[in-house]
Amino acid sequence: MAGASESPPRAGLVTFLPSRLNRHPVVVRGLTADELWICAGLSGTAGLVAGVPLAWLTHSIAMVPTLIVAGIGVGVFVGGGLLRRMKRGRPDTWLYRQLQWRLALRYPALASHLGGGQLITRSGWWTTRRQRSNLSTPRGSA
C-alpha cells in the first residue's frame, strides 16, 4: 500500500520529464535544423560572392547558381563536421550564445536588438577588495 505522503497517480499526467524531450533533433551531420540553416545560408552567400565575379569573367551566368549549390554542399559537409567538433560536450544553446557574444563584442548597437544586450561582456581582473596588509598579519595577533 502506498505511504501517506504519496498521492495516487492521476490519469493522463506525465510523472517524469525525459531529458532529451525539448532538444532539437539532429538533421544532417550532427547539426540541428537551425544550425543547418545558418550553415547553408553562410555557405550559399559565400558561393554567391565567389560566383558573381567568376560569372563575369567566364561570361556565363550559370556559374552563379552552380557555385551557390557547390558552396552549400561543401559548407554543410565541412561546416557540419567543424560545428559537431566544436559543440561536443557543450550545452544545446552554446552556438546561439556564442554568436550573440561575438555580436555584442563587435557590434554593440546591433547586439542590443538581437538579445545580446543582456550578456556580460566585461573583461579584466577580478578582485576581492582585500588589502595586502590584512593578508600579512598573523591570525591570532589582531
Summary of the structure (lengths in Angstrom):
residues: 142
radius of gyration: 26.5
end to end distance: 62.8
largest distance: 88.0
contacts: 282
relative contact order: 0.09
helix: 57%
strand: 4%
